[in-house]
Amino acid sequence: MAATKVSLKLLIDRKSHRVLFAEAGKEFVDFLITILALPVGTVIRLLKKQGMVGSLQNFYESIENLSDTYLQPDQNKDSLLKPRVYISGGEVPLQLPNIESSKSRKFYRCSSGHAYVSDNSTAFCPSCGRLNMTLKLTFVDKRSANNPGSSSTEGGYVKGVVTYMVMDDLVVKPMSTISSITLLNNFNVKEVGGLEEKVVDLGLEEGLKLLKASLLTKKVLTDIFLN
């Protein structure tokens, strides 16, 4: 089961009052990658209470209030406003609430064996014309195909054997001493004594704030944990 909170170690420049970077494990990087997989409708729904900027929330709410009478017979609002998210890396991080997700894709064909596939078991086979596509097929994802019989339970997207450096603008790279020194030089940090380390937790509230901040600013970590 995914952790409810993820810890980060921030390196803060006290003089400029900003986060230079964070040391993070795979859980946080996996969380960031999961954001990339979210449909726009899911992002809007998650951020409604946070106050979405722009017109997308207005559009979302207008579709929410639209009568089903105006929709095509094979469409429903839930599939548009609450789309199911396919997570190829495993579980949805608990820092993202109320997401309809699936770790596997379901496909069906008719019992006559015709070469048609649907993700809807109520669809009719084009060849048979009357038979529903009710025979469930097994989808083999890339991970299973490339690692048959693997006993690895690490899951997620990135490997957990290294520590990652996450910049204030969410640029991610493997952590190294050389990259840290180079970064301090790039930020023109003259006095190491002016730096502070701070361990913080990313929970549900911070996860939603990060999602919103990532759409608005290049100082994501500073805005969430310092402001």
Sequence and secondary structure as in RCSB ss.txt:
>XXXX:A:sequence
MAATKVSLKLLIDRKSHRVLFAEAGKEFVDFLITILALPVGTVIRLLKKQGMVGSLQNFYESIENLSDTYLQPDQ
NKDSLLKPRVYISGGEVPLQLPNIESSKSRKFYRCSSGHAYVSDNSTAFCPSCGRLNMTLKLTFVDKRSANNPGS
SSTEGGYVKGVVTYMVMDDLVVKPMSTISSITLLNNFNVKEVGGLEEKVVDLGLEEGLKLLKASLLTKKVLTDIF
LN
>XXXX:A:secstr
   S EEEEEEEETTTTEEEEEEE HHHHHHHHHHHT  HHHHHHHHTTT   SSHHHHHHHHHHS GGGS TT 
 HHHHHS  EE TTSS  TTS S  EESS EEEE TT  S  BS TT B TTTSS B  EEEE   HHHHHSTT 
     SSS SSS EEEETT  EEE  HHHHHHHHHHTT   GGGEEEEEEEE HHHHHHHHHHHHH S HHHHHH
T 
